[in-house]
Amino acid sequence: MGADDKIKNAAEDLGGKAKEAFGKATGDDSKVAEGQADQSKADVKKAGENVKDAFKH
């Protein structure tokens, strides 16, 4: 994966954290869940990047 993909994944992770924090602050459980889901997607993508990087070396 390129640098663009890594940046997008980091942005998705940060966005998920922000959604989760906003949801907790406002008592909106659906936003908390959305934020956690976004973070999980970003984590899966990061794991895929790590596997690809391991095979490059």
Phi and psi in degrees as GROMACS dihedral restraints (atoms count N, CA, C in turn):
[ dihedral_restraints ]
;  ai    aj    ak    al  type     phi  dphi    fc
    3     4     5     6     1   -87.6    20    10
    4     5     6     7     1   177.5    20    10
    6     7     8     9     1   -62.6    20    10
    7     8     9    10     1   -34.5    20    10
    9    10    11    12     1   -60.9    20    10
   10    11    12    13     1   -42.9    20    10
   12    13    14    15     1   -65.3    20    10
   13    14    15    16     1   -39.5    20    10
   15    16    17    18     1   -64.7    20    10
   16    17    18    19     1   -38.6    20    10
   18    19    20    21     1   -66.7    20    10
   19    20    21    22     1   -43.3    20    10
   21    22    23    24     1   -61.9    20    10
   22    23    24    25     1   -41.9    20    10
   24    25    26    27     1   -65.4    20    10
   25    26    27    28     1   -40.7    20    10
   27    28    29    30     1   -64.5    20    10
   28    29    30    31     1   -39.3    20    10
   30    31    32    33     1   -65.6    20    10
   31    32    33    34     1   -39.9    20    10
   33    34    35    36     1   -63.8    20    10
   34    35    36    37     1   -40.9    20    10
   36    37    38    39     1   -63.5    20    10
   37    38    39    40     1   -46.7    20    10
   39    40    41    42     1   -64.5    20    10
   40    41    42    43     1   -39.8    20    10
   42    43    44    45     1   -62.1    20    10
   43    44    45    46     1   -40.4    20    10
   45    46    47    48     1   -63.9    20    10
   46    47    48    49     1   -40.2    20    10
   48    49    50    51     1   -64.6    20    10
   49    50    51    52     1   -39.8    20    10
   51    52    53    54     1   -66.1    20    10
   52    53    54    55     1   -43.1    20    10
   54    55    56    57     1   -61.0    20    10
   55    56    57    58     1   -44.1    20    10
   57    58    59    60     1   -62.5    20    10
   58    59    60    61     1   -44.6    20    10
   60    61    62    63     1   -63.8    20    10
   61    62    63    64     1   -41.7    20    10
   63    64    65    66     1   -63.2    20    10
   64    65    66    67     1   -43.2    20    10
   66    67    68    69     1   -62.3    20    10
   67    68    69    70     1   -41.0    20    10
   69    70    71    72     1   -66.2    20    10
   70    71    72    73     1   -39.3    20    10
   72    73    74    75     1   -68.1    20    10
   73    74    75    76     1   -33.0    20    10
   75    76    77    78     1  -100.4    20    10
   76    77    78    79     1    -3.5    20    10
   78    79    80    81     1    76.3    20    10
   79    80    81    82     1    20.5    20    10
   81    82    83    84     1   -95.1    20    10
   82    83    84    85     1    96.3    20    10
   84    85    86    87     1   -63.0    20    10
   85    86    87    88     1   -30.0    20    10
   87    88    89    90     1   -68.6    20    10
   88    89    90    91     1   -36.2    20    10
   90    91    92    93     1   -68.2    20    10
   91    92    93    94     1   -37.3    20    10
   93    94    95    96     1   -60.7    20    10
   94    95    96    97     1   -46.7    20    10
   96    97    98    99     1   -64.4    20    10
   97    98    99   100     1   -41.5    20    10
   99   100   101   102     1   -60.7    20    10
  100   101   102   103     1   -44.0    20    10
  102   103   104   105     1   -62.5    20    10
  103   104   105   106     1   -42.8    20    10
  105   106   107   108     1   -65.9    20    10
  106   107   108   109     1   -37.6    20    10
  108   109   110   111     1   -65.0    20    10
  109   110   111   112     1   -42.7    20    10
  111   112   113   114     1   -61.0    20    10
  112   113   114   115     1   -41.7    20    10
  114   115   116   117     1   -65.6    20    10
  115   116   117   118     1   -38.4    20    10
  117   118   119   120     1   -64.7    20    10
  118   119   120   121     1   -42.0    20    10
  120   121   122   123     1   -61.1    20    10
  121   122   123   124     1   -42.8    20    10
  123   124   125   126     1   -64.3    20    10
  124   125   126   127     1   -38.5    20    10
  126   127   128   129     1   -64.4    20    10
  127   128   129   130     1   -40.0    20    10
  129   130   131   132     1   -64.3    20    10
  130   131   132   133     1   -42.3    20    10
  132   133   134   135     1   -64.7    20    10
  133   134   135   136     1   -39.9    20    10
  135   136   137   138     1   -63.0    20    10
  136   137   138   139     1   -39.8    20    10
  138   139   140   141     1   -63.1    20    10
  139   140   141   142     1   -40.8    20    10
  141   142   143   144     1   -62.1    20    10
  142   143   144   145     1   -40.4    20    10
  144   145   146   147     1   -61.8    20    10
  145   146   147   148     1   -43.1    20    10
  147   148   149   150     1   -63.7    20    10
  148   149   150   151     1   -38.8    20    10
  150   151   152   153     1   -65.2    20    10
  151   152   153   154     1   -45.5    20    10
  153   154   155   156     1   -62.9    20    10
  154   155   156   157     1   -42.0    20    10
  156   157   158   159     1   -63.8    20    10
  157   158   159   160     1   -36.8    20    10
  159   160   161   162     1   -64.7    20    10
  160   161   162   163     1   -35.2    20    10
  162   163   164   165     1   -78.1    20    10
  163   164   165   166     1   -18.5    20    10
  165   166   167   168     1   -74.8    20    10
  166   167   168   169     1   -26.3    20    10
